[in-house]
Amino acid sequence: MNYETLYTAINLGVMPAWALLALAPRWSVTRRGVHSFLYPLVYGGIYAAFLIAAIFFSAGAENASMTSISGVSALFSSPVGVLTGWTHYLAFDLFVGAWIGRDAQARRIPHLLVVPCLFFTLMFGPVGLVLYIAIRLIMRRGGLTLDEEQR
Protein backbone atom coordinates (compact mmCIF):
# COMPACT_ATOMS: atom_id res chain seq x y z
CA MET A 1 0.00 0.00 0.00
CA ASN A 2 1.44 3.39 -0.92
CA TYR A 3 1.51 6.51 1.25
CA GLU A 4 -1.28 8.29 -0.67
CA THR A 5 -3.57 5.30 -0.19
CA LEU A 6 -2.79 5.19 3.53
CA TYR A 7 -3.44 8.93 3.82
CA THR A 8 -6.78 8.59 2.07
CA ALA A 9 -7.78 5.57 4.16
CA ILE A 10 -7.05 7.19 7.52
CA ASN A 11 -8.92 10.34 6.45
CA LEU A 12 -11.95 8.40 5.23
CA GLY A 13 -11.93 6.32 8.40
CA VAL A 14 -12.90 9.24 10.62
CA MET A 15 -15.57 10.70 8.33
CA PRO A 16 -18.39 8.37 9.45
CA ALA A 17 -17.76 9.41 13.06
CA TRP A 18 -17.90 13.11 12.18
CA ALA A 19 -21.07 12.53 10.15
CA LEU A 20 -22.70 10.76 13.09
CA LEU A 21 -21.72 13.56 15.48
CA ALA A 22 -23.24 16.16 13.16
CA LEU A 23 -26.28 14.30 11.80
CA ALA A 24 -27.27 11.74 14.45
CA PRO A 25 -25.82 12.89 17.77
CA ARG A 26 -28.27 10.96 19.95
CA TRP A 27 -28.38 7.72 17.93
CA SER A 28 -27.27 4.57 19.76
CA VAL A 29 -24.72 3.84 17.00
CA THR A 30 -23.13 7.24 17.66
CA ARG A 31 -22.98 6.52 21.39
CA ARG A 32 -21.55 3.02 20.94
CA GLY A 33 -19.10 3.90 18.16
CA VAL A 34 -18.03 7.52 18.41
CA HIS A 35 -18.34 7.97 22.17
CA SER A 36 -16.52 4.75 22.95
CA PHE A 37 -12.82 3.98 22.93
CA LEU A 38 -13.15 2.44 19.46
CA TYR A 39 -11.75 5.34 17.45
CA PRO A 40 -9.02 6.30 19.94
CA LEU A 41 -7.84 2.67 20.09
CA VAL A 42 -7.86 2.17 16.33
CA TYR A 43 -6.18 5.49 15.55
CA GLY A 44 -3.81 5.08 18.48
CA GLY A 45 -2.75 1.75 17.00
CA ILE A 46 -2.25 3.27 13.56
CA TYR A 47 -0.25 6.10 15.13
CA ALA A 48 1.90 3.63 17.07
CA ALA A 49 2.56 1.61 13.91
CA PHE A 50 3.76 4.70 12.03
CA LEU A 51 5.84 5.79 15.01
CA ILE A 52 7.48 2.36 15.31
CA ALA A 53 8.19 2.35 11.57
CA ALA A 54 9.82 5.75 11.84
CA ILE A 55 11.91 4.97 14.92
CA PHE A 56 12.87 1.33 14.51
CA PHE A 57 12.70 0.70 10.77
CA SER A 58 14.39 3.85 9.45
CA ALA A 59 11.21 5.11 7.82
CA GLY A 60 11.54 8.48 9.49
CA ALA A 61 13.49 11.49 8.36
CA GLU A 62 17.14 12.04 9.15
CA ASN A 63 17.80 14.59 11.94
CA ALA A 64 14.21 14.35 13.15
CA SER A 65 13.61 15.29 16.77
CA MET A 66 11.22 17.18 18.97
CA THR A 67 13.87 19.36 20.60
CA SER A 68 14.07 22.13 18.00
CA ILE A 69 12.02 23.62 15.21
CA SER A 70 14.44 22.22 12.64
CA GLY A 71 14.07 18.77 14.22
CA VAL A 72 10.28 18.98 14.12
CA SER A 73 10.44 20.22 10.52
CA ALA A 74 12.56 17.18 9.72
CA LEU A 75 9.90 14.94 11.34
CA PHE A 76 7.40 16.11 8.76
CA SER A 77 9.78 15.86 5.81
CA SER A 78 9.16 12.13 5.30
CA PRO A 79 5.87 10.47 4.30
CA VAL A 80 5.84 8.33 7.46
CA GLY A 81 6.39 11.45 9.57
CA VAL A 82 3.50 13.20 7.87
CA LEU A 83 1.23 10.17 8.32
CA THR A 84 2.22 9.92 11.98
CA GLY A 85 1.46 13.57 12.63
CA TRP A 86 -1.73 13.53 10.59
CA THR A 87 -3.04 10.47 12.43
CA HIS A 88 -2.30 12.28 15.70
CA TYR A 89 -4.38 15.27 14.55
CA LEU A 90 -7.26 13.11 13.35
CA ALA A 91 -7.43 11.12 16.59
CA PHE A 92 -7.28 14.11 18.92
CA ASP A 93 -9.61 16.31 16.88
CA LEU A 94 -12.21 13.53 16.83
CA PHE A 95 -11.78 13.01 20.57
CA VAL A 96 -12.41 16.74 21.12
CA GLY A 97 -15.37 16.68 18.72
CA ALA A 98 -16.94 13.76 20.60
CA TRP A 99 -16.42 15.61 23.89
CA ILE A 100 -18.08 18.72 22.44
CA GLY A 101 -21.03 16.58 21.36
CA ARG A 102 -21.46 14.98 24.79
CA ASP A 103 -20.93 18.23 26.68
CA ALA A 104 -23.41 20.11 24.50
CA GLN A 105 -26.07 17.46 25.05
CA ALA A 106 -25.53 17.50 28.80
CA ARG A 107 -25.74 21.31 28.86
CA ARG A 108 -28.73 21.37 26.50
CA ILE A 109 -27.00 23.53 23.93
CA PRO A 110 -28.98 23.51 20.66
CA HIS A 111 -27.41 21.14 18.18
CA LEU A 112 -27.58 23.70 15.36
CA LEU A 113 -25.07 25.77 17.34
CA VAL A 114 -22.86 22.72 17.86
CA VAL A 115 -22.58 21.68 14.21
CA PRO A 116 -20.35 24.64 13.19
CA CYS A 117 -18.14 23.90 16.21
CA LEU A 118 -17.80 20.30 15.01
CA PHE A 119 -16.95 21.45 11.49
CA PHE A 120 -14.27 23.84 12.73
CA THR A 121 -12.88 21.19 15.08
CA LEU A 122 -12.60 18.75 12.16
CA MET A 123 -10.97 21.32 9.90
CA PHE A 124 -9.01 23.53 12.30
CA GLY A 125 -8.92 21.70 15.66
CA PRO A 126 -8.55 24.31 18.38
CA VAL A 127 -10.66 26.89 16.52
CA GLY A 128 -13.72 24.64 16.88
CA LEU A 129 -13.03 24.11 20.56
CA VAL A 130 -12.66 27.84 21.17
CA LEU A 131 -15.91 28.48 19.29
CA TYR A 132 -17.72 25.89 21.41
CA ILE A 133 -16.37 27.35 24.64
CA ALA A 134 -17.47 30.82 23.49
CA ILE A 135 -20.99 29.48 22.84
CA ARG A 136 -21.05 27.91 26.31
CA LEU A 137 -20.01 31.22 27.85
CA ILE A 138 -22.46 33.32 25.83
CA MET A 139 -25.33 30.96 26.66
CA ARG A 140 -24.21 30.77 30.31
CA ARG A 141 -24.11 26.98 30.13
CA GLY A 142 -20.73 26.51 31.75
CA GLY A 143 -17.67 28.56 32.47
CA LEU A 144 -14.04 28.05 31.61
CA THR A 145 -13.81 24.88 33.66
CA LEU A 146 -14.29 21.27 32.62
CA ASP A 147 -15.97 20.61 35.97
CA GLU A 148 -19.11 18.61 35.30
CA GLU A 149 -20.84 20.04 38.38
CA GLN A 150 -21.67 23.23 36.46
CA ARG A 151 -24.07 21.42 34.18
C-alpha positions in Angstrom: 0.0 0.0 0.0 1.4 3.4 -0.9 1.5 6.5 1.2 -1.3 8.3 -0.7 -3.6 5.3 -0.2 -2.8 5.2 3.5 -3.4 8.9 3.8 -6.8 8.6 2.1 -7.8 5.6 4.2 -7.1 7.2 7.5 -8.9 10.3 6.4 -11.9 8.4 5.2 -11.9 6.3 8.4 -12.9 9.2 10.6 -15.6 10.7 8.3 -18.4 8.4 9.4 -17.8 9.4 13.1 -17.9 13.1 12.2 -21.1 12.5 10.1 -22.7 10.8 13.1 -21.7 13.6 15.5 -23.2 16.2 13.2 -26.3 14.3 11.8 -27.3 11.7 14.5 -25.8 12.9 17.8 -28.3 11.0 20.0 -28.4 7.7 17.9 -27.3 4.6 19.8 -24.7 3.8 17.0 -23.1 7.2 17.7 -23.0 6.5 21.4 -21.5 3.0 20.9 -19.1 3.9 18.2 -18.0 7.5 18.4 -18.3 8.0 22.2 -16.5 4.7 23.0 -12.8 4.0 22.9 -13.2 2.4 19.5 -11.7 5.3 17.4 -9.0 6.3 19.9 -7.8 2.7 20.1 -7.9 2.2 16.3 -6.2 5.5 15.6 -3.8 5.1 18.5 -2.8 1.7 17.0 -2.3 3.3 13.6 -0.2 6.1 15.1 1.9 3.6 17.1 2.6 1.6 13.9 3.8 4.7 12.0 5.8 5.8 15.0 7.5 2.4 15.3 8.2 2.3 11.6 9.8 5.8 11.8 11.9 5.0 14.9 12.9 1.3 14.5 12.7 0.7 10.8 14.4 3.8 9.4 11.2 5.1 7.8 11.5 8.5 9.5 13.5 11.5 8.4 17.1 12.0 9.1 17.8 14.6 11.9 14.2 14.4 13.1 13.6 15.3 16.8 11.2 17.2 19.0 13.9 19.4 20.6 14.1 22.1 18.0 12.0 23.6 15.2 14.4 22.2 12.6 14.1 18.8 14.2 10.3 19.0 14.1 10.4 20.2 10.5 12.6 17.2 9.7 9.9 14.9 11.3 7.4 16.1 8.8 9.8 15.9 5.8 9.2 12.1 5.3 5.9 10.5 4.3 5.8 8.3 7.5 6.4 11.5 9.6 3.5 13.2 7.9 1.2 10.2 8.3 2.2 9.9 12.0 1.5 13.6 12.6 -1.7 13.5 10.6 -3.0 10.5 12.4 -2.3 12.3 15.7 -4.4 15.3 14.5 -7.3 13.1 13.4 -7.4 11.1 16.6 -7.3 14.1 18.9 -9.6 16.3 16.9 -12.2 13.5 16.8 -11.8 13.0 20.6 -12.4 16.7 21.1 -15.4 16.7 18.7 -16.9 13.8 20.6 -16.4 15.6 23.9 -18.1 18.7 22.4 -21.0 16.6 21.4 -21.5 15.0 24.8 -20.9 18.2 26.7 -23.4 20.1 24.5 -26.1 17.5 25.0 -25.5 17.5 28.8 -25.7 21.3 28.9 -28.7 21.4 26.5 -27.0 23.5 23.9 -29.0 23.5 20.7 -27.4 21.1 18.2 -27.6 23.7 15.4 -25.1 25.8 17.3 -22.9 22.7 17.9 -22.6 21.7 14.2 -20.3 24.6 13.2 -18.1 23.9 16.2 -17.8 20.3 15.0 -16.9 21.4 11.5 -14.3 23.8 12.7 -12.9 21.2 15.1 -12.6 18.8 12.2 -11.0 21.3 9.9 -9.0 23.5 12.3 -8.9 21.7 15.7 -8.5 24.3 18.4 -10.7 26.9 16.5 -13.7 24.6 16.9 -13.0 24.1 20.6 -12.7 27.8 21.2 -15.9 28.5 19.3 -17.7 25.9 21.4 -16.4 27.4 24.6 -17.5 30.8 23.5 -21.0 29.5 22.8 -21.0 27.9 26.3 -20.0 31.2 27.9 -22.5 33.3 25.8 -25.3 31.0 26.7 -24.2 30.8 30.3 -24.1 27.0 30.1 -20.7 26.5 31.8 -17.7 28.6 32.5 -14.0 28.1 31.6 -13.8 24.9 33.7 -14.3 21.3 32.6 -16.0 20.6 36.0 -19.1 18.6 35.3 -20.8 20.0 38.4 -21.7 23.2 36.5 -24.1 21.4 34.2 
